[in-house]
Amino acid sequence: MKKYCLALDLIDDSELIAEYEKYHENIWPEVKQSILNSGIINMEIYRIQNRLFMMVEADGNFSLEAKNEADKNNSKVQEWEELMWKFQQQLPNSKPGEKWQLMDKIFSL
């Protein structure tokens, strides 16, 4: 099993954050299916203030590059991503259009 940890910030506005969380109570079925089809077994998102942390657990065949490419070709996922940009903001030093940043593992017990 592969594990990935990613970070992203939300716009620091309590109403927008509440709306973002509401969308994630019941994500669109097409988005959920695209996640499962990619080989992701579990995905969790945590928040503190306006910082998000996402943990992804995937099968051994999973590829972030393949997932990103599949998402580019899925109109419903693109619609979801465009909607989510209303709430999200890039981390400092992100490339143009880049959202979630892959985190480096620095400790394991």
TORPA-4810 file (N, C-alpha, C, O; in nm, 3 decimals):
<nodes>
NODE_1_0.084_-0.118_0.000_0.000_0.000_0.000_0.088_0.124_0.000_0.192_0.129_0.067_M
NODE_2_0.045_0.225_-0.076_0.116_0.352_-0.083_0.039_0.455_0.001_-0.083_0.449_0.011_K
NODE_3_0.113_0.548_0.060_0.051_0.654_0.139_0.108_0.788_0.093_0.229_0.804_0.076_K
NODE_4_0.019_0.884_0.075_0.056_1.019_0.034_-0.007_1.117_0.130_-0.121_1.098_0.173_Y
NODE_5_0.065_1.222_0.163_0.012_1.329_0.245_0.029_1.459_0.167_0.136_1.487_0.112_C
NODE_6_-0.078_1.538_0.163_-0.079_1.660_0.084_-0.138_1.774_0.165_-0.214_1.752_0.259_L
NODE_7_-0.101_1.896_0.128_-0.151_2.014_0.200_-0.202_2.117_0.100_-0.159_2.123_-0.015_A
NODE_8_-0.295_2.197_0.148_-0.354_2.306_0.071_-0.417_2.402_0.170_-0.458_2.361_0.279_L
NODE_9_-0.427_2.528_0.134_-0.494_2.626_0.218_-0.630_2.661_0.161_-0.653_2.658_0.040_D
NODE_10_-0.720_2.696_0.252_-0.848_2.754_0.214_-0.838_2.905_0.230_-0.755_2.955_0.305_L
NODE_11_-0.923_2.976_0.160_-0.935_3.119_0.182_-0.981_3.137_0.326_-1.075_3.071_0.370_I
NODE_12_-0.916_3.226_0.398_-0.941_3.241_0.541_-1.068_3.323_0.566_-1.062_3.440_0.604_D
NODE_13_-1.182_3.258_0.543_-1.313_3.318_0.559_-1.405_3.212_0.617_-1.427_3.109_0.554_D
NODE_14_-1.457_3.235_0.735_-1.534_3.131_0.805_-1.656_3.084_0.727_-1.690_2.965_0.733_S
NODE_15_-1.723_3.172_0.656_-1.840_3.131_0.577_-1.799_3.041_0.461_-1.865_2.941_0.433_E
NODE_16_-1.690_3.078_0.392_-1.642_2.995_0.281_-1.593_2.860_0.331_-1.618_2.758_0.267_L
NODE_17_-1.526_2.858_0.445_-1.477_2.732_0.502_-1.595_2.641_0.537_-1.591_2.521_0.510_I
NODE_18_-1.699_2.698_0.597_-1.819_2.619_0.631_-1.884_2.563_0.505_-1.929_2.448_0.504_A
NODE_19_-1.889_2.642_0.399_-1.949_2.595_0.273_-1.864_2.483_0.212_-1.917_2.385_0.160_E
NODE_20_-1.732_2.500_0.217_-1.640_2.397_0.166_-1.662_2.265_0.240_-1.670_2.159_0.178_Y
NODE_21_-1.671_2.272_0.371_-1.693_2.151_0.450_-1.829_2.088_0.418_-1.841_1.966_0.416_E
NODE_22_-1.929_2.170_0.393_-2.061_2.119_0.358_-2.055_2.040_0.228_-2.116_1.933_0.218_K
NODE_23_-1.983_2.090_0.128_-1.967_2.015_0.002_-1.903_1.879_0.027_-1.937_1.781_-0.039_Y
NODE_24_-1.811_1.872_0.122_-1.738_1.748_0.147_-1.814_1.648_0.234_-1.768_1.536_0.254_H
NODE_25_-1.929_1.689_0.285_-2.014_1.594_0.357_-2.074_1.492_0.261_-2.108_1.380_0.300_E
NODE_26_-2.088_1.532_0.135_-2.148_1.444_0.036_-2.092_1.482_-0.102_-2.158_1.550_-0.180_N
NODE_27_-1.970_1.435_-0.129_-1.908_1.472_-0.257_-1.987_1.412_-0.372_-2.061_1.315_-0.355_I
NODE_28_-1.972_1.471_-0.488_-2.045_1.424_-0.604_-2.009_1.279_-0.633_-1.893_1.241_-0.620_W
NODE_29_-2.106_1.197_-0.672_-2.079_1.055_-0.696_-1.974_1.031_-0.805_-1.896_0.936_-0.795_P
NODE_30_-1.971_1.116_-0.906_-1.871_1.101_-1.013_-1.729_1.126_-0.961_-1.634_1.063_-1.005_E
NODE_31_-1.717_1.219_-0.868_-1.587_1.249_-0.809_-1.544_1.132_-0.721_-1.429_1.089_-0.728_V
NODE_32_-1.635_1.081_-0.641_-1.605_0.966_-0.556_-1.563_0.846_-0.641_-1.467_0.777_-0.608_K
NODE_33_-1.635_0.822_-0.750_-1.603_0.708_-0.837_-1.466_0.725_-0.902_-1.393_0.627_-0.917_Q
NODE_34_-1.431_0.847_-0.941_-1.299_0.870_-1.002_-1.188_0.843_-0.901_-1.081_0.794_-0.938_S
NODE_35_-1.212_0.875_-0.776_-1.113_0.849_-0.670_-1.095_0.698_-0.655_-0.983_0.648_-0.654_I
NODE_36_-1.205_0.627_-0.643_-1.199_0.482_-0.626_-1.141_0.412_-0.749_-1.064_0.317_-0.735_L
NODE_37_-1.176_0.459_-0.868_-1.125_0.398_-0.991_-0.974_0.413_-1.006_-0.911_0.333_-1.076_N
NODE_38_-0.917_0.513_-0.942_-0.774_0.539_-0.956_-0.687_0.445_-0.873_-0.566_0.440_-0.891_S
NODE_39_-0.750_0.371_-0.781_-0.674_0.284_-0.692_-0.661_0.337_-0.551_-0.594_0.277_-0.467_G
NODE_40_-0.725_0.450_-0.525_-0.725_0.504_-0.389_-0.821_0.421_-0.305_-0.936_0.400_-0.342_I
NODE_41_-0.770_0.375_-0.191_-0.848_0.290_-0.101_-0.913_0.374_0.009_-1.026_0.348_0.051_I
NODE_42_-0.840_0.475_0.056_-0.889_0.561_0.162_-0.836_0.702_0.140_-0.721_0.721_0.101_N
NODE_43_-0.921_0.799_0.166_-0.881_0.940_0.157_-0.947_1.013_0.272_-1.067_1.002_0.293_M
NODE_44_-0.867_1.089_0.346_-0.918_1.169_0.457_-0.862_1.309_0.445_-0.746_1.327_0.407_E
NODE_45_-0.944_1.408_0.478_-0.900_1.547_0.480_-0.925_1.602_0.619_-1.034_1.586_0.675_I
NODE_46_-0.823_1.665_0.674_-0.831_1.729_0.806_-0.808_1.878_0.789_-0.745_1.922_0.692_Y
NODE_47_-0.861_1.956_0.885_-0.845_2.102_0.877_-0.807_2.157_1.014_-0.859_2.115_1.117_R
NODE_48_-0.715_2.252_1.012_-0.690_2.339_1.127_-0.685_2.480_1.072_-0.607_2.510_0.982_I
NODE_49_-0.770_2.565_1.127_-0.788_2.700_1.076_-0.816_2.691_0.926_-0.915_2.630_0.886_Q
NODE_50_-0.731_2.750_0.841_-0.757_2.742_0.697_-0.661_2.647_0.626_-0.656_2.646_0.503_N
NODE_51_-0.585_2.569_0.700_-0.490_2.473_0.642_-0.555_2.335_0.634_-0.612_2.286_0.732_R
NODE_52_-0.547_2.274_0.517_-0.598_2.139_0.495_-0.482_2.040_0.486_-0.375_2.072_0.434_L
NODE_53_-0.506_1.920_0.537_-0.413_1.808_0.528_-0.491_1.690_0.473_-0.593_1.652_0.530_F
NODE_54_-0.444_1.632_0.364_-0.512_1.517_0.305_-0.419_1.396_0.311_-0.303_1.403_0.272_M
NODE_55_-0.474_1.285_0.359_-0.400_1.160_0.362_-0.467_1.064_0.264_-0.588_1.042_0.269_M
NODE_56_-0.386_1.009_0.176_-0.435_0.917_0.073_-0.365_0.783_0.090_-0.242_0.778_0.099_V
NODE_57_-0.442_0.676_0.095_-0.387_0.541_0.096_-0.435_0.474_-0.033_-0.554_0.475_-0.064_E
NODE_58_-0.340_0.417_-0.106_-0.372_0.362_-0.237_-0.307_0.226_-0.256_-0.212_0.190_-0.186_A
NODE_59_-0.360_0.151_-0.354_-0.301_0.022_-0.384_-0.167_0.039_-0.453_-0.130_0.150_-0.492_D
NODE_60_-0.095_-0.069_-0.468_0.040_-0.065_-0.523_0.050_-0.019_-0.666_0.158_0.019_-0.711_G
NODE_61_-0.060_-0.021_-0.740_-0.061_0.022_-0.880_-0.093_0.170_-0.898_-0.089_0.222_-1.009_N
NODE_62_-0.126_0.238_-0.788_-0.166_0.378_-0.796_-0.052_0.467_-0.842_0.064_0.446_-0.806_F
NODE_63_-0.087_0.567_-0.922_0.009_0.666_-0.970_-0.056_0.804_-0.962_-0.164_0.825_-1.017_S
NODE_64_0.010_0.898_-0.894_-0.041_1.035_-0.889_-0.051_1.094_-1.029_-0.147_1.165_-1.060_L
NODE_65_0.047_1.066_-1.112_0.049_1.119_-1.248_-0.070_1.065_-1.328_-0.136_1.141_-1.399_E
NODE_66_-0.098_0.935_-1.316_-0.211_0.876_-1.387_-0.344_0.933_-1.335_-0.436_0.957_-1.413_A
NODE_67_-0.354_0.953_-1.205_-0.475_1.011_-1.146_-0.496_1.152_-1.199_-0.607_1.188_-1.238_K
NODE_68_-0.390_1.233_-1.200_-0.401_1.370_-1.250_-0.443_1.373_-1.397_-0.524_1.455_-1.437_N
NODE_69_-0.386_1.283_-1.476_-0.421_1.276_-1.619_-0.567_1.233_-1.638_-0.638_1.290_-1.721_E
NODE_70_-0.611_1.133_-1.562_-0.751_1.090_-1.571_-0.845_1.203_-1.531_-0.950_1.222_-1.593_A
NODE_71_-0.808_1.277_-1.426_-0.892_1.388_-1.381_-0.904_1.496_-1.488_-1.011_1.554_-1.504_D
NODE_72_-0.796_1.523_-1.561_-0.799_1.624_-1.668_-0.900_1.586_-1.776_-0.956_1.673_-1.842_K
NODE_73_-0.922_1.456_-1.794_-1.011_1.407_-1.899_-1.151_1.373_-1.849_-1.230_1.314_-1.922_N
NODE_74_-1.181_1.410_-1.725_-1.312_1.382_-1.666_-1.383_1.515_-1.643_-1.346_1.591_-1.554_N
NODE_75_-1.484_1.543_-1.724_-1.550_1.674_-1.718_-1.616_1.701_-1.582_-1.617_1.815_-1.536_S
NODE_76_-1.669_1.598_-1.519_-1.735_1.618_-1.390_-1.631_1.649_-1.281_-1.655_1.734_-1.195_K
NODE_77_-1.518_1.581_-1.285_-1.410_1.612_-1.190_-1.359_1.754_-1.214_-1.333_1.827_-1.118_V
NODE_78_-1.346_1.794_-1.339_-1.301_1.930_-1.369_-1.402_2.034_-1.319_-1.363_2.140_-1.270_Q
NODE_79_-1.530_2.004_-1.332_-1.634_2.094_-1.280_-1.622_2.107_-1.128_-1.632_2.217_-1.074_E
NODE_80_-1.601_1.994_-1.060_-1.582_1.993_-0.914_-1.459_2.076_-0.876_-1.465_2.160_-0.785_W
NODE_81_-1.349_2.053_-0.945_-1.225_2.125_-0.914_-1.240_2.275_-0.934_-1.190_2.354_-0.855_E
NODE_82_-1.309_2.314_-1.039_-1.333_2.456_-1.064_-1.417_2.517_-0.952_-1.390_2.628_-0.908_E
NODE_83_-1.520_2.443_-0.907_-1.603_2.489_-0.796_-1.519_2.502_-0.668_-1.535_2.599_-0.594_L
NODE_84_-1.431_2.406_-0.642_-1.350_2.408_-0.520_-1.252_2.525_-0.517_-1.215_2.572_-0.409_M
NODE_85_-1.210_2.574_-0.635_-1.119_2.690_-0.639_-1.182_2.812_-0.573_-1.110_2.902_-0.530_W
NODE_86_-1.313_2.817_-0.564_-1.382_2.928_-0.497_-1.338_2.937_-0.351_-1.340_3.045_-0.292_K
NODE_87_-1.299_2.824_-0.294_-1.267_2.815_-0.151_-1.117_2.803_-0.124_-1.071_2.837_-0.015_F
NODE_88_-1.043_2.757_-0.221_-0.903_2.721_-0.201_-0.808_2.832_-0.245_-0.841_2.916_-0.328_Q
NODE_89_-0.689_2.828_-0.185_-0.581_2.915_-0.232_-0.452_2.836_-0.229_-0.433_2.747_-0.146_Q
NODE_90_-0.366_2.869_-0.319_-0.240_2.796_-0.331_-0.149_2.822_-0.212_-0.152_2.928_-0.151_Q
NODE_91_-0.069_2.721_-0.182_0.037_2.740_-0.084_0.145_2.827_-0.145_0.159_2.831_-0.268_L
NODE_92_0.222_2.898_-0.062_0.333_2.976_-0.117_0.426_2.886_-0.199_0.445_2.769_-0.166_P
NODE_93_0.481_2.941_-0.304_0.575_2.874_-0.393_0.511_2.767_-0.481_0.582_2.687_-0.541_N
NODE_94_0.379_2.763_-0.488_0.311_2.670_-0.579_0.329_2.717_-0.722_0.345_2.837_-0.749_S
NODE_95_0.327_2.622_-0.814_0.329_2.656_-0.956_0.192_2.708_-0.995_0.093_2.677_-0.928_K
NODE_96_0.183_2.786_-1.102_0.052_2.835_-1.146_-0.047_2.720_-1.167_-0.016_2.622_-1.235_P
NODE_97_-0.166_2.734_-1.108_-0.270_2.633_-1.122_-0.254_2.512_-1.032_-0.341_2.425_-1.030_G
NODE_98_-0.146_2.504_-0.957_-0.119_2.388_-0.872_-0.194_2.402_-0.741_-0.190_2.507_-0.676_E
NODE_99_-0.263_2.296_-0.703_-0.341_2.297_-0.580_-0.268_2.223_-0.468_-0.176_2.276_-0.406_K
NODE_100_-0.311_2.100_-0.444_-0.256_2.021_-0.334_-0.106_2.000_-0.354_-0.062_1.964_-0.463_W
NODE_101_-0.030_2.021_-0.248_0.115_2.001_-0.250_0.150_1.873_-0.176_0.108_1.852_-0.062_Q
NODE_102_0.227_1.788_-0.241_0.273_1.664_-0.179_0.370_1.700_-0.067_0.464_1.778_-0.087_L
NODE_103_0.349_1.642_0.049_0.434_1.669_0.165_0.544_1.565_0.174_0.527_1.451_0.132_M
NODE_104_0.657_1.607_0.229_0.769_1.516_0.252_0.756_1.452_0.389_0.730_1.521_0.487_D
NODE_105_0.775_1.323_0.394_0.774_1.252_0.522_0.908_1.279_0.590_1.014_1.256_0.532_K
NODE_106_0.902_1.328_0.714_1.026_1.360_0.785_1.045_1.276_0.911_1.151_1.282_0.974_I
NODE_107_0.944_1.196_0.948_0.958_1.113_1.068_0.861_0.997_1.058_0.751_1.009_1.005_F
NODE_108_0.905_0.884_1.112_0.818_0.767_1.123_0.861_0.689_1.248_0.981_0.670_1.270_S
NODE_109_0.768_0.646_1.326_0.797_0.570_1.448_0.782_0.422_1.420_0.803_0.340_1.510_L
</nodes>
